Amino acid sequence: MTRTAFVTGGTGFVGGHVIRMLVDSGWHVTALHRPQSDPTALTALGAHPVAGKLHELECMLHAIPKNCDAVFHIAGNTSMWHKKNLEQNRDNVGGTHCMVRAALHNSVGRFVHTSSISAWGQHSGVISEQTRANTGDARLNYGRSKFLAELEVRKGIEHGLDAVILNPCGIIGAGDTHNWSQMIALINQGKLPGVPPGGGNFCDVKEIARAHISAYERGRSGENYILAGIEASFLELARTISYLLDKKAPRKTMPAQLIKLAGKIYPMLAIFSGEEPAITPEKVAMMTNRVRADGSKSVLELGFNDQVPLSDMVSACIEWMKATQRL
């Protein structure tokens, strides 16, 4: 019997890989897209597109197929600018609230929620599933909104929702148009202004997609699973990219104070453009922080592969960027 899935964020980086794997495994996939967006990419992946707005309950009640086997709620607003906070809360918190209510109403089999390592906030030590979140008073609304979205999922669990929460760290691979591909493009053009002093854990996007399906099949209801991967500094990442592009590698990081100054200047310039600044105080807080995460639980229980070499992830992204004329 064919299994059925409903996916949000299917036109995005992770969502596209999840849909492709589901379709290749014989699933029938219904994928949400914004009413004004072109669903061609979803159709090309083999999904059945349906238009709707995440934060409108009536839309979700009609969009999510009744009794479907799985909902993969991957969509998220990743803005790092305080002027987008209300919109981000609407998308991440309000959207998850509506998804959870609609999933309960339509009796879905399992709800797999894509959160983030940022839901725990910033910590000096290693973050595990037992770490207490400190996002309540944090400057970063993104992390706070992801934490609050998780609370919406937990409210659903209290009412009978079978749900699993995934918390990926940095994700690299083919299909990336907004994240680390920007660093790749800047290094290729010789325009990288400097390397921030932070770092984190980096995962391969294909392994992240496999973890979503594994969470449906093997995850324990009500549990969080950190998807960590290879730990590296941003300098190590920049040097890896430079080596693969045969470009001159940066030798050291930028002083944190200089980056913080840029975080004050760029938003002032945005007053005239109205567009999100390339550097904001929120982005500075992320770039100068070193995330260390323990993903052993996902390795043990989901079979997550956290040992894909950094060079393999970056190489896959570079080759995809070349193939799609982005590099």
C-alpha positions as CSV (number, residue, x, y, z in Angstrom):
1,M,0.0,0.0,0.0
2,T,1.4,3.4,-1.0
3,R,2.3,5.7,1.9
4,T,1.2,9.3,1.8
5,A,3.0,12.4,3.0
6,F,2.4,16.1,3.3
7,V,5.5,18.4,3.1
8,T,6.0,22.1,3.8
9,G,9.1,23.9,2.6
10,G,9.4,21.6,-0.4
11,T,10.7,24.4,-2.6
12,G,13.5,24.9,-0.1
13,F,16.9,23.4,0.4
14,V,16.1,20.5,2.8
15,G,12.5,20.1,1.7
16,G,13.4,19.4,-1.9
17,H,15.8,16.6,-0.9
18,V,13.1,15.1,1.4
19,I,10.5,15.1,-1.4
20,R,12.9,13.5,-3.8
21,M,13.7,10.7,-1.4
22,L,10.1,10.1,-0.5
23,V,9.0,9.9,-4.2
24,D,12.0,7.6,-5.0
25,S,10.8,5.3,-2.2
26,G,7.3,5.1,-3.7
27,W,5.5,7.6,-1.4
28,H,2.7,9.8,-2.7
29,V,3.7,13.3,-1.7
30,T,1.5,16.4,-1.4
31,A,3.6,19.6,-1.1
32,L,2.5,23.1,0.1
33,H,3.5,26.2,-1.8
34,R,2.6,29.9,-1.3
35,P,-0.4,31.0,-3.4
36,Q,1.7,33.4,-5.4
37,S,4.6,31.0,-6.0
38,D,5.2,28.8,-9.1
39,P,4.7,25.1,-8.2
40,T,6.7,23.9,-11.2
41,A,9.7,22.8,-9.1
42,L,7.4,20.7,-6.9
43,T,5.8,19.0,-9.9
44,A,9.3,18.3,-11.3
45,L,10.2,16.5,-8.0
46,G,7.1,14.3,-8.4
47,A,5.0,15.9,-5.8
48,H,1.4,17.1,-6.0
49,P,1.4,20.8,-5.3
50,V,-1.3,22.5,-3.2
51,A,-1.4,26.3,-2.5
52,G,-2.0,27.7,1.0
53,K,-0.7,29.8,3.8
54,L,0.9,28.2,6.8
55,H,-0.5,30.6,9.3
56,E,-4.1,30.2,8.1
57,L,-5.8,27.3,9.9
58,E,-8.6,26.9,7.3
59,C,-6.0,26.6,4.5
60,M,-4.1,23.8,6.4
61,L,-7.3,21.9,7.2
62,H,-8.0,21.6,3.5
63,A,-4.3,21.2,2.4
64,I,-3.3,18.3,4.6
65,P,-4.8,15.0,3.4
66,K,-6.9,13.2,6.0
67,N,-5.3,10.2,7.5
68,C,-2.0,10.7,5.7
69,D,0.9,8.7,7.0
70,A,3.3,11.5,7.7
71,V,3.5,15.3,7.8
72,F,7.0,16.7,7.3
73,H,6.9,20.3,8.5
74,I,10.2,21.7,7.1
75,A,9.2,25.3,6.2
76,G,10.7,28.0,8.3
77,N,11.5,31.7,8.3
78,T,15.3,32.1,8.8
79,S,15.5,35.9,8.8
80,M,18.2,37.5,11.0
81,W,16.9,41.0,11.1
82,H,14.8,42.4,13.9
83,K,12.5,44.2,11.5
84,K,11.3,40.9,10.3
85,N,10.5,39.5,13.8
86,L,6.7,39.8,13.5
87,E,6.7,38.1,10.2
88,Q,9.1,35.4,11.5
89,N,6.9,34.7,14.5
90,R,3.8,34.5,12.3
91,D,5.6,32.0,10.0
92,N,7.5,29.9,12.5
93,V,5.2,30.0,15.6
94,G,1.8,30.7,14.1
95,G,2.4,28.5,11.2
96,T,3.4,25.5,13.4
97,H,0.4,26.2,15.6
98,C,-1.9,25.8,12.6
99,M,0.0,22.8,11.2
100,V,-0.3,21.0,14.5
101,R,-4.1,21.7,14.9
102,A,-4.7,20.7,11.3
103,A,-2.7,17.5,11.7
104,L,-4.7,16.5,14.8
105,H,-8.0,17.3,13.1
106,N,-7.1,15.3,10.0
107,S,-5.7,12.3,12.0
108,V,-2.2,12.2,10.5
109,G,0.0,9.2,11.4
110,R,3.2,11.0,12.4
111,F,4.3,14.6,12.5
112,V,8.0,15.2,11.9
113,H,9.0,18.8,12.8
114,T,12.1,20.5,11.5
115,S,13.5,22.8,14.2
116,S,17.1,24.0,14.6
117,I,20.0,23.8,17.0
118,S,19.3,27.5,17.4
119,A,16.2,26.6,19.5
120,W,18.5,26.1,22.5
121,G,20.1,29.5,22.1
122,Q,23.8,30.2,22.6
123,H,25.9,28.2,25.1
124,S,29.6,28.1,25.9
125,G,29.5,24.3,26.4
126,V,28.3,21.4,24.3
127,I,24.6,21.4,23.5
128,S,22.7,18.1,23.9
129,E,19.0,17.2,24.0
130,Q,19.2,17.7,27.8
131,T,20.5,21.2,27.6
132,R,18.1,23.9,28.9
133,A,17.2,26.5,26.3
134,N,18.0,30.1,27.0
135,T,16.2,31.7,24.1
136,G,13.6,33.4,26.2
137,D,15.8,36.5,26.8
138,A,18.0,36.1,23.7
139,R,18.6,38.7,21.1
140,L,18.1,36.2,18.3
141,N,14.5,36.0,17.4
142,Y,15.1,33.1,15.0
143,G,16.2,30.8,17.9
144,R,13.4,32.1,20.1
145,S,10.8,31.5,17.4
146,K,12.0,28.0,16.7
147,F,11.9,27.2,20.5
148,L,8.3,28.6,20.7
149,A,7.4,26.5,17.6
150,E,8.6,23.4,19.4
151,L,6.3,24.3,22.3
152,E,3.4,24.3,19.8
153,V,4.4,20.8,18.8
154,R,4.5,19.7,22.4
155,K,1.0,21.1,23.0
156,G,-0.1,18.9,20.1
157,I,1.6,15.9,21.7
158,E,-0.4,16.5,24.9
159,H,-3.5,16.2,22.7
160,G,-2.5,12.9,21.1
161,L,-0.2,14.0,18.3
162,D,2.5,11.5,17.4
163,A,5.5,13.9,16.8
164,V,9.3,13.8,16.5
165,I,11.4,17.0,16.5
166,L,14.7,17.3,14.5
167,N,17.3,19.9,15.3
168,P,19.8,20.2,12.5
169,C,23.1,22.2,12.8
170,G,24.7,23.9,9.7
171,I,23.6,22.1,6.5
172,I,25.7,22.0,3.3
173,G,25.2,20.4,-0.1
174,A,23.6,20.7,-3.5
175,G,20.5,22.9,-3.7
176,D,21.7,25.5,-1.3
177,T,20.8,29.0,-2.6
178,H,20.9,31.1,0.6
179,N,23.3,29.7,3.2
180,W,26.9,28.6,2.8
181,S,26.7,28.9,-1.0
182,Q,27.0,32.6,-0.4
183,M,30.4,32.1,1.1
184,I,31.4,29.9,-1.8
185,A,30.3,32.5,-4.3
186,L,32.2,35.3,-2.5
187,I,35.4,33.2,-2.2
188,N,35.1,32.3,-5.9
189,Q,34.8,36.1,-6.8
190,G,37.6,37.1,-4.4
191,K,35.1,39.3,-2.6
192,L,35.0,37.6,0.9
193,P,35.6,40.6,3.2
194,G,36.8,38.4,6.0
195,V,36.1,35.2,8.0
196,P,34.2,35.5,11.3
197,P,35.8,33.9,14.4
198,G,32.9,31.5,15.1
199,G,32.2,27.9,14.0
200,G,29.8,25.0,14.4
201,N,28.8,21.6,13.3
202,F,28.1,20.9,9.6
203,C,25.9,18.2,8.1
204,D,25.4,16.8,4.6
205,V,21.9,17.8,3.2
206,K,21.3,14.3,1.9
207,E,21.9,12.8,5.3
208,I,19.6,15.4,6.8
209,A,16.9,14.3,4.4
210,R,17.4,10.6,5.2
211,A,17.2,11.5,8.9
212,H,13.7,13.0,8.3
213,I,12.5,9.7,6.8
214,S,14.2,7.8,9.6
215,A,12.5,10.0,12.2
216,Y,9.2,8.8,10.7
217,E,10.2,5.2,10.8
218,R,12.3,5.0,13.9
219,G,12.1,8.1,16.0
220,R,10.5,8.0,19.5
221,S,7.4,10.1,19.8
222,G,8.0,13.4,21.8
223,E,11.7,13.2,21.4
224,N,14.2,15.8,20.1
225,Y,17.1,14.6,17.9
226,I,20.1,16.9,17.3
227,L,21.6,16.3,13.8
228,A,25.2,17.5,14.4
229,G,27.9,16.4,12.0
230,I,31.5,17.5,11.5
231,E,32.7,20.3,13.9
232,A,34.7,23.0,12.2
233,S,35.5,26.7,12.6
234,F,34.4,29.2,9.9
235,L,38.1,29.6,9.0
236,E,38.4,25.8,8.4
237,L,35.3,26.0,6.2
238,A,36.6,29.0,4.2
239,R,39.9,27.2,3.7
240,T,38.2,24.1,2.5
241,I,36.1,26.1,0.0
242,S,39.2,28.0,-1.2
243,Y,41.1,24.7,-1.7
244,L,38.3,23.2,-3.8
245,L,38.0,26.3,-5.9
246,D,41.8,26.7,-6.2
247,K,41.6,30.2,-4.7
248,K,43.8,31.9,-2.2
249,A,42.8,30.8,1.3
250,P,42.3,33.2,4.1
251,R,45.0,33.0,6.8
252,K,43.1,34.3,9.9
253,T,39.8,35.5,11.1
254,M,38.5,39.0,11.3
255,P,38.5,40.6,14.8
256,A,35.1,40.3,16.5
257,Q,35.0,44.0,17.2
258,L,35.3,44.8,13.5
259,I,32.4,42.5,12.7
260,K,30.3,44.1,15.4
261,L,31.0,47.5,14.0
262,A,29.8,46.3,10.6
263,G,26.7,45.0,12.3
264,K,25.9,48.5,13.4
265,I,26.7,50.3,10.1
266,Y,24.9,48.0,7.6
267,P,21.5,48.4,9.2
268,M,21.9,52.1,9.0
269,L,22.4,51.9,5.3
270,A,19.3,49.6,5.0
271,I,17.2,52.5,6.1
272,F,17.5,53.8,2.5
273,S,17.2,50.5,0.6
274,G,14.5,48.8,2.8
275,E,16.1,45.4,2.2
276,E,17.6,43.1,4.9
277,P,21.2,44.2,5.5
278,A,24.0,41.8,4.6
279,I,25.2,42.1,8.2
280,T,22.9,42.7,11.2
281,P,23.6,42.5,14.9
282,E,21.7,39.2,14.9
283,K,24.0,37.8,12.2
284,V,27.0,39.1,14.1
285,A,25.9,37.2,17.2
286,M,25.7,34.0,15.1
287,M,29.0,34.5,13.2
288,T,31.0,35.2,16.3
289,N,29.6,32.2,18.3
290,R,31.0,28.7,18.4
291,V,28.3,26.1,18.4
292,R,29.3,22.7,19.7
293,A,26.6,20.0,19.6
294,D,26.3,16.4,20.6
295,G,24.5,14.4,18.0
296,S,25.1,10.9,19.4
297,K,21.4,10.3,20.1
298,S,20.4,10.7,16.5
299,V,23.3,8.4,15.4
300,L,22.2,5.7,17.8
301,E,18.5,5.9,17.3
302,L,18.0,7.2,13.8
303,G,21.2,5.8,12.2
304,F,22.2,9.4,11.3
305,N,25.5,9.6,9.4
306,D,27.4,12.4,11.0
307,Q,30.8,11.6,9.5
308,V,30.5,13.0,5.9
309,P,33.7,14.9,5.4
310,L,33.4,18.7,5.1
311,S,35.2,18.6,1.8
312,D,32.6,16.2,0.3
313,M,29.7,18.5,1.4
314,V,31.3,21.6,0.0
315,S,32.3,19.8,-3.2
316,A,28.7,18.7,-3.8
317,C,27.5,22.3,-3.4
318,I,30.2,23.6,-5.7
319,E,29.4,21.1,-8.4
320,W,25.7,21.9,-8.2
321,M,26.4,25.7,-8.3
322,K,28.5,25.2,-11.4
323,A,25.9,23.0,-13.1
324,T,23.1,25.6,-12.4
325,Q,25.3,28.5,-13.5
326,R,25.4,30.0,-10.0
327,L,29.2,29.9,-10.0
